Amino acid sequence: METVDILIKNANELVTLKGLTKPRTKNEMSNLGIINNGSIAINDGKIVDVGKDLKYKSENVIDAKEKTVMPGFIDPHTHLVFAGSRELELDMKLKGITYMDILKKGGGIVYTVSKTRKAKNSELIQQSKTRLGNMLIHGTTTCEGKSGYGLNTETEIKILKIQEMLNKEHPMDIVSTFLGAHAIPQDKKAQEYVNVVINEMLPKVKNLARFCDVFCEKGVFSVEQSKKILEAGKSHGLIPKIHADEIVDTGGAALAAEIGAISADHLLRSNDNGLKQIAKKGVIGVMLPGTPFSLMMKEYAPARKMIDFGIPVALATDLNPNCWIENMQFIIQLACLNMKMKPAEAITAATYNAACAIGLNDTVGSLEKEKQADIIILKCPNYKFIPYHFGINLVETVIKKGTVYK
């Protein structure tokens, strides 16, 4: 009998999501590939076998009886590295002051930029490690991290280099996105800053990030400016992403389709034509329900419509000082309770499709032979408990690259 490093056995539900190599759409999002009384064998940090009642020897046997075993959550949209907090804005939100008005008053992104520029590297590293630790114990094993709280070349590079270091030193895998076009700094006009992003920043950050993102929004970057930045990013080898139609329908979804973005994120206000275009081009729609929740908005992204249109949908936290959440379980709960996603769809969106949104679905996001052993064990009999039993951490054990974290 073959010996393996870890054998998980007797899982009430083993949620594999195996079988596809492309982002899942429509009914595919409800096919979780569940194995009852499932087992999974791990060796050298990788999955070597998945099935029912597997027969292997191991000195580390984990009995998952009456529990659910599934891929670790993938968080494909975070603003991981920042300094300071913005709890004072809560009173402003409660008075009905909008996100854009808070920004104009010197709050929002502008406030966080000031704090992040002044912060020492050691402070940013320690704060980011705390956030990553919170993410890991709640079941997230891979995340994307954006720059964007620098808005000058020096600090944007600093943020990306910190993420590069964290990716090497922390158990979590971190994929970096350059978001120099997150807001317009107070000391520059819009077009002047666009030129800085294109001509000064991009040549210096191209080897520190995999993606290039832009906040395409009324009062921030126009569709035309966003297109120029993303095209310039492509010329430096960076894959385009886009913050699209969060506050106002600017046509950001259509731009995502035109530019060939891997994902379009937010999409609260996108028109049907734009949504149909990203469906046709296979652009992944990353929905961030924590953001409208924290902004006390009545509307969320139209998840049912997006799925019906054939958009491959993913979920993410949008972790940032305005939406400070490290728990993907809560995001799944919001997706089901406030966006009417089926539990199976939300699981797919938080695992396999989320991996597709950052180009890592060949290594993580499903439980299949030869994939990375990023696995979570939940204290519940089936996956439907994640949106059903809310307000606690259901994750009991996290396995990252074959290392067990409790």
N, C-alpha and C positions, 0 to 999 in steps of 0.2 A: 504494500500500500504506500503510495507516494506521500511524502511529508511536505507540509507547507508552513509558512510563518504564522498565518492566522486562518482559522476556519470559523466562519459564522454559520450557525445552523439553526434549524427549527423556526425560522422567521415566519410569523403568521402571514405577513405579506412581504415578499421581496419585489420591490418596484424597480424594474430593470430599465425601462424605456429603450430597450434594444430594438434593432432592426432597421433603422433609417440612417442615412448618411447626409441628409439634407434637412433644413428646418421643417418642423412639422406644422401643417396647416389643417384647418377645418376639423374633420372627424379624427384625423391622425393625432390631434392633441389630446384626445380622450383614450388613446390606446397606450396604456402604461406598461404593458408587458409584465403583468403581475404573475409571480410564481408563489403559490401557497406552500407552506412548509419548505420554504426556499433555503438554499445554502449558497455560500460564496467563499471561494478559496483565494488566498492572497499570498504572493511570494515576491520578494524583492521590490515591494512597493507597487506591484501591479496585480491586476485580477487575472488569475490563471484558469478559473472555472466558475461557472454560474449554473445552477440547476436545482433540482429537487432532491433533497436527502443525499448530498454528495458524500463520498467515502474517501476521506483523507486523514492522515495523521497530523497532529499539530500539538505543540506544547501550549499554544494559546487558542483555546476553543471558546468562542463566545456564544452562549445560548441565548437566542433571540426569541424564545417562546413568548407568544402573546404580544410580540412587538413588530414594528414596521421597520424594514431596512430599505434604504433608497440612496440615490446619488446625493452627494453633498450639494447644497444650494450654490448656485452661481449668481453673483451680483454684478450685472453688466453696466451699471451706471452709479458711480460714487464720486464724491469730491472729498477724497480721503484725507488729504494733508491740508490742514488749516489751523490757525490760532484764534483763540478767543471764542466767545459765545454770544448769542444774541437773544437771551431770554427777555430782555427789556422790550423787544419788539412784540411780545405776546400781548401786552396791554394795548398797543397800537392796532394790532389785528382785531382784538375784541371790540375796539371802537369803530371798526369798519374801514380802517385805512388800508388801502390796497398795497400789494407787493411793490408795484412800480412807484407808488407815492412814497413808500418807505425808502426806496432806493434814491429818489430825488431829494429826500431829507438828509441824506448822508448815511443812511442805514444800509441794510442788505449787503450785497456783494462789496460795495465800497468800504464799509466798516471792516469787514473781514479781511479785505486786501490790506488795509492799514495795519491791522494786528499781525497779519502773516508776514508782511515785509519786515516788521520790527523784531519778530521772534527769532531766537537763536535756533540753529539746526537741532541742537540737543532737545530743545523744547518741542519742536515739531515732530521729531522722531518719537519721543516718549508719548506724546498725545496720540499720535497715529498708531503706535503699538497697542495702546489701550483700546482704541476703536477696533483694531484687528482682532484683539483678544475677545472682545465682546461678540464680534461677528462669528468667530470660530466656535465659541461655546453654544451659539444659537444655530449652528449647522452650516454656516457659509464656509466653503473651502477654497473658493477662487473668486476674485473680484477684479473689476476694472477700477482704476483710479485716475482722476483727471487733475491736471494743473488748473490754473485759472484764477487763483487767489494771489497772483503776483502782479499781473498787468504791466510788468516791465520785464525786460530780458533776464536780468539777474535773478529775480525771484522765481520766474517761471522755470528757469534752469534748476534753481535750488530745489523746487518742489519735485521735479521729475527725477533729479538725482537721489533725493530722499526715498522716493518710491522704488527706484532701482536698487537701493541698498536694502530697503525693507523686503523686497522680493527675494533677496538672497538670504536674509537673516531670519525672517519670520516664516513659520510653517505655511502660511497662506501664499498662494500664487497670486501675483498682482500684475495686471497688464496695464500699461500706461497710455493715456490719451493726452495730447497737447490741446489745451483749451485756452490759449492766450486770448482768443476772442470771446471772453466771458462777459465782459462789460467794457465800457469806454472809460478809461481813467480820467479823473477830474482835471488833469493838467493838459489834456489833449482833445482835439476835435475828432469826430468820428473818422473821416477819411485819412487824417494824419495818422491815427492809430492803426487803421487798416494797413497802411504802408509799413508801419513798424513791424506789425505781425508778419507780413509777407516778406519784407526785405531784410529785416534784422533778426527776428526770432526764429522763423522756420529753418533757415540754414544752420542755426546753432542747436536746435532741439531735435532734428530729424533722426538722430541716432539714439535718442532717449525715449522715444515713444513709438507706438505701433499705429496709432490713430490720430487724426486731426478732427477736432470738433469746433462748433461755433454756435453761439446763442443767437439764433435767427429770430428776432422779435421786434415788434414795434417799439421804437425808442432805444433800441440797442443796435443790432446789425441788420441791415436790410437784406432782402433776397439777393440783390446784386452784389453787395459787399460780401455776404456769406459765400456766394458762388466763387468770387475771386479768391477768397481765403482757402476754400476747400480745394479748388483747382491748383492753387499754389502748393498746398499740402500734398496733393497727388504727385506733383512734379518732383517732390522730395521723397517719394515712396511711402507717404502716410495715407492710410485708408480713411476715407471720409465717414464721419458721423455727424449728426446734427440735432441740436435742441430745436424742435419744430412746433410751432403753433400751440405754445403753452398758454399764453395769455390772450393772444389775438390770432385769428387766421391770417397769416401773412403769405401763405402759399409755400410754407416750409416743407410740407410733405411732398409736394410736386417737385421741389428742388432736390429733395433726397433721392427721388426716382431718377431725375435728370442727371444728377451728379454720380449716380452709382454708389450711394452710401451703403454701408453694411447695415446701418440701423438709423431709424428716425425715432427720436425719443420725446416723450410727453404726449403730443398729438391730441390734446384736449379739444382744440378748436378746429381741427383740420376739416376741410370740406370733403364731400364724397368723391369728387373728381381726384383730389390729391391722394385720398386713401386707396382708390382703385388703381392709381398709378403705382403706388408702392407695392400693392399686391401683385400687379403684373410684373414688376421688376424683381420681386422676391426680397425687397427691403424688409428687415425685421422691425416691427413696431414695438419699441420698448416702452411699456407703460409704468408710471411711477405714482401709484395711488397714495403714497405717503405724502406727496407734495400738496395736492388739493386738500387732503385731510388736515395737514398742518396749517394751511392757509385758510382753513374753514370755508372752502369753496363748496358750492352746491353741486357742481358738475365734475364728473370724472371722465377720463378718456372712454370713448364708446366701444368698449371691449367686444360686446356681442356683434355689433356691426362690423368691426374689424375682422373678427374671426369668420363671419359669414362672407365677407369680401374675399377671403383667402389670404389674409395677411398672416405671416408667421409671427405670433405674439410672444413677447418675453416680458418678464417682470423684474424690477430692480428697486432698490431702496431710495436712490437719490440722496444718500447720506451727505448732509452738509449742515451748516449752522442754522439754516432755516427749516430743515427737515431732519432732525437728529435722530436717526433710527438705524440700528445695526442688525435688526432682526428680520430676516426674510419670512419667518413664519407669520409675523404681523402683516407683512405685505400680501401674502397669500390670503390671509383673512379679509383684508380690505378688498382684494380683487374679487373674492366670492360674495361678500356681504354688500359691498357698495358698487361693484361693477358687473355683478351677475355672471361671473365666470363660474363654470362648473369646477368642482375641486380637482378633477383630473386635468382639466385644461390649465388650471393655475399651477399644478405641480410641474407639468411639462414646461410652462412658461418660466418657472423659477429654476429649472435644471437644464434640460437639453436645449431648448430654444434660447435660453440665456447664454449657454456656452456658444451657440451659433452666433450670437450677437457680438461676441468678442473673438470669433474665429478659433475657438478651442474645442469644438465638438468632436474632433478626431481623437482627443485625449481624455476629456472629462464630460460630464453631463448625463452619462448613462452607465449602467453596470454591464460591461461586456468584456470578453477575453481580450487581454493585451492593453486595456485602458488603465489609466492611473487609478490606484485604489483610494479614491476619495469617496467615503461612504459614511452615512449617518444612521444611527439606530435610535428610533423614537419610542418613547414609553406610551405606546398606544397600539391597538390591534389592527388598525388600517389607516390608509392615507387620508380618509375623510375626516379623521379627528383633527387634522391640522387647522382647517377653518372652523370646525365644530367646537373644539375645546380651546378657547382663546384666553389670553391673559397670563399664560404660564409658558415656560420653556419646555417643550415636549422632547427635546433632544437629550438623550441620555449619554450617548457615546459618539465621538467623532473620530473617524479614521482618515488621516491625511497622508497620502503616499505610503500607506502601509504602517504608519505610526499611530498608535491609539492614544487619543486624548479623551479624558472623562470630564 
